Amino acid sequence: MIRRFTFLVLLCFFIYLLWPYGVFNLRDENPHTTSLIELRKQEAHRKHIPFHPQMTWKYLNQISPDMVHAIILAEDDRFYEHHGFDLEQIQIAFERNWKKKQYVYGGSTITQQLARTLFLRPHKSILRKIKEAVLTVYLETTLPKKRILELYLNVIEWGNGIFGVETASQAYFHKSSADLTPDEAVALASVLPSPRRWSPVSEKAFMARRRTQLLERMQRAGYAPPSYFLDGEPTAITFDPNMLSEPPHEAPAAEPDATEELIIDSTAPAATAP
């Protein structure tokens, strides 16, 4: 009797957590907005500044494979191996944060980031973390990996009012996301998870270093052609500012320490789509 009652209580609790979210509908429907977009709208309204979010949908097979590979390597190189939570990265995050005595590294997977972007607000609380965990499990058990990746690439923030890889590709490189080259894909992936702090076309040494590191990892994983390297050595990616337009960003912050490079500095082998 007690076990049945406990089961019913837990079931009701999970229904309460998931009831407002139409995860199952995401199998066939593309979201027109996200919790993050609605939050940005509210922030802009409070500051009395214009905000016109743009999000153009592209299916996974319409996006450059170089972009897909760059995102996986930069954000979650075991994406196809885990079931929503990367325990190794969680351990690394705990150790790094404990050493720094502050929250500097999250270690979140692509699925966790998608759950937050689609459904949750960024404020930290125990209930929100529980919701994120439950939604992550629900996404992983409801949607195939390729659909999760497709959703992520289409809703992730890439600058002020820029959401999704197609919008970002058009804004920064004036081309479709299907035509992104390895260095352009790396430039977009390297600003995550701080897309409003850094620009894909930034000339700062820190961003050039991140782009070079990620491109080197793509080459080692067999995703970038050897022509992007000279004599087997990685070369810094440079851009002609006259050929690119940079959408407005918030005032640049001080250059971070090496901790932020952990995402793309890992030497772990890349996960491969089945």
N, C-alpha and C positions, 0 to 999 in steps of 0.2 A: 504493500500500500504506500509506504513512504517513498520507495523507489519510483513508483508510478507518478506520485505527486511531484517528486523532484523533476522527473522527466517532463511533465506537463508545464511546470514552472519555467524550465529552461527553454522548452519549445515556444512558449508564449513570449519569453524574453527575446528570442531570436526573431520571431515574427514581428515584434515591436521594432527591433532594430532594422529589419529589412523592408517593412511594409511600405514606407514612402518611396522606395527606390525600385524602378522598373528594370532590374538587371536582365530578366528573362527577355524583355522586349528588344534588348540590344543585339540579340542574335540576328534580327532582320531589319531593325530600324536604326537609322543614324541620328544621334542627338543633334538638336538645333541650338542648344546652349548647354552650359555646364555651370556647376556651382561656382567655379572660379570666375567665369565671365560675369555672372550675376554679382559676385562680390566686387569685381572691378567697376561695374556700373555704379554700385552703391558708393564706393570710394570716390569716384569721379563726381558723383552728384553732391556728396558732402563738401568737396573742394570747389564746386561750381566750375568744373572744367569739362570740356567736351570729351566724349568717349564714344567711339564708333568701332566696336569689335568686328573683325573680319575673320571668317572661317569658311574655307572652300573645301568641300569633301572630295577626297580621292581614295579609290580602293587600293589595296596593297599592291596589286599587280600594275597599278598606274604610277607607282612611286619608284624612283631609281633604286635598284638593289644596293648601290653604294650608300644611299641614305639609310636604308634599313640596317645594313651591316654596321654603319657608323654609330647608329643609335644603340644597337644591342651592345656593342663593345664599350661605348661610353657610359651607358646607364645600367646595364644588367647583363653581363656576359655569360651568365648561366640561365638566361631566360627560358630556354627550351629544356632545361634539366630540372628546375625546381617546380614546386606546385604553389607558387605565390609568395613564398618566403625563402630568402637565401640565408640559411643559418650561419654560414661562414661570414657573410658580410655583416650580419647582425652582431656576431662576436667581435669582428674588427671595429665596428662602430662603437660598441660598448667600451672596448679597450682604449680607443682613441679619445672618446668623450671623457672617460675616467681620467686619462692622463692630462687632458686639457682642463679638467674640472668645469667643463661647459659643453653644451650641445653644439658640436661643430661638424658632425658627420652622421647622416641618417642611415645609410645603407639600405634604403628602400628599393624594392624591385619595381619593374615597370608596372606590374599589376597593382601594387600598393599605390604608386603614384597616380595611376588611372582612377582608382577608387576615390582618392582624395580630390582629384581634379573634377571628376564628374559629379560627386555627391556631397562632399564635405567642405567644411570651412577650415582655414589654417590654424585656428586657435587650438592650443594644446590642452587636453583634458583626458582623464581616464576613459570616460564614455566615448570620446571621439576615437581614441586608439582602439577601443573594443569594436566600435562600428567599422573602423578601417580594416581590422583583422577579419571580421565577419564578411564584409563586402569583398575582401580579397579572396577569401575561400569561395564565396558565391560566384564571383567572376570566373575563377579558375575551373570550377565544376560545371558552370553553365555554358561558357564560351570556349571555343577552340583557341589555341595559342595565337594563331594567325589573326583571328578576329580581335583579340586583346591588343595585339601590336598595331593593327590597323586603326582601332579606336584611339590608341595612345598617340599615334603619329598625326591624327586629325584634330585632336583637341588640346594638345600640349601648348603652353604659352611660349611665344618666341619673341616677345617684345611688347611695346605699348600698343594694345589693340590687335596684336598679331597672334592668331591662334591656328595651329595646324601647319603642317609642313608645306602645303601648297601655297598658302598665304605668305609664309616666310620666304619661300623660294622666289615668289614673284616680287616681294618687297625688297629683298636684298640682292638678288641676282637677275631679276627681270626675265625669268624663264620658268617653265613648268617644273614641278618636282620630279617628273619623269626624266628630265634631261640634266639633273645635277651630276657633276663630276665628283670623283672621290675627294678632291680638296674642298669643293663647295659643301659637300655633305659633312665632311669633318668640321668645317667652319661652323655650320649650324649646330652640330651635335656638341661641340666643345663649350658652348655657352650654357648648356644645361648643367645643373638645375638653377642657374641664376640668370635667366634670360632678360630680366629688366635691369640687371647690373652690368652685364657685358654685351657687346655687340659682335656678331659673327664677322664683321669687317673691321674690327678694332685693330689698330696698329701697335697696341701696347705689347711689350715684350712678354708679359705673362700669357696673353692670349695666343701670341705666335708660338710660344712654347707648348701650350696645350694642344694646339692644332698639329704641331709637328709630332708630339708624342702619340696622339691618336692615329694619325696617318701611318706612323711607324708600326703601330699595333695592327692596323688593317693590312699592311704589307706582310707582316709576319704570319697573319692568319690566312693569307692568300686572297684577300679581298681587294687590295690595291695593286695595280700593275707595277712591275719593277721600274718602269719608265719614270715613276715619281721619285726615284732615288738615284743618286749619282755614286757609282762605284760601291753600291751596297750601303751607302750611308744616308740617313734621313736628311732631307733638306727642308729648311724653314719654308712654310707656305707664305707667300706674299701676295698682296692684292694691289691693283691700280685703283686708287680712290676715285679717279675720274670715270671709271667704268661702273661704279657701284653707287647706289643711293642708300643712305643710312637713315631709317625712320627715327623719329625723336625718341630718346631714351632719358631716363632719369639721370641726374648728375652722377658721374662716375665716382665710385667709392675708392678708398685706398686699396692698393694692390694687396690681395690676401696672401697668407703664407702658403707653404707647400701643402698644407692639409687638404685644400680644395682640389689638388691635383690627384688625389687618391682615386677618383672615379676613373681616370683614364691612364693612370700610371701602373695599374695592375698588370702583372705578367701572366695571369691565368689564361689558359687557352680559351678561345672564343667558343660559345655554344653554336651549334649548327642546326638549322631548321631541318626537321625530318622530311 
